[in-house]
Amino acid sequence: MSLSFTEIAKLVGKSWQNLTVSEKEPYEQQALHDKEKCTVEFAEYRQTESYKAYTDYLQRFNAEQLHIQEYTRKGIIQPWQAHKI
């Protein structure tokens, strides 16, 4: 029998709901620990040149997308021509 991802998620969710507070405790503690670690690591990453390069790229990309939407809306270009701008 092969289950879909959705079916597996439902079974796992039902199992989680049936756990007691004490049974959930180790998982919740691990999740809290991992969240704190991720927060620290992300703060460190945001100070790197890689992050600056990514944010610069993202700003250029978003600006280009806005131009494409505007040109398409005005009928200057067709959507399939967007790569030519």
N, C-alpha and C positions, 0 to 999 in steps of 0.2 A: 504494500500500500504506500503510495507516494502522496505526501501532503504538500499543499502550496504554502508559501511563506505566510500568507494571511491566516491559514488554518493553524500553523505552528504558533504564530504570535498569539492567537486566541487561547490555545492550550497553555502556553507559558503564562499568559496573563491570568488565566483562571487558577493555575497552580500558585502564582504569587499571591493572589487574593486569599487563598486558603492557608497561607503560612501565618504563624503567630508572630506577634511583635518581636519576641526573642529570636525566632528563626530568621526574621528579616534583618535583625540588628547587624550581623557581620557584613552583609551586602551593603547596607546603608552606610556603615562606617567606611567601607572601602570606597564607595561612591563619593563620599565627602572628602576623603583623602585625595582621590584622583582629581576631583574638581579643584581643590586647593592647589595641587601640583600643576594642573593645567593653567590655572590663573597666573601663577608665578612664571611658568615657562612662556606664556603668551606675552606677558609684560616684558620679559627679556627679549623675545623675538621682535617686538615692536621697536626696539632700540637698534636693530641691525640694518645694514645697508640692503640686505635682501628684502626686508619689509618696505623700506623706502622705495626701492625699485618696483616692487609690486604695487604699492599705492600710486606711484607715478603712472605706471602702465594702466591701472584701473581708471584713473582720471581721464587719460587719453582715450581709452576705449569707450567710456561712458559719454564723453563729449562727441566722439565719432558717431555713436549710436543716436544721440539726439539730433545731429545733423542729418543722418540718414532718415530718421522719422520725419523731420521737417521737410526735407527734399521730397520724400515720398508723398507726404500730405499735400504739398503744393503741386504735385504732378511733375516736378522737375525730373525725377527719375522714377523708374519702376522698381519694386522691391528686389527683383532678381539682378538689378544693375548696381546694387549697393556696394558690392566689392570693388567697383571701379572708381569710387570717389577717393 
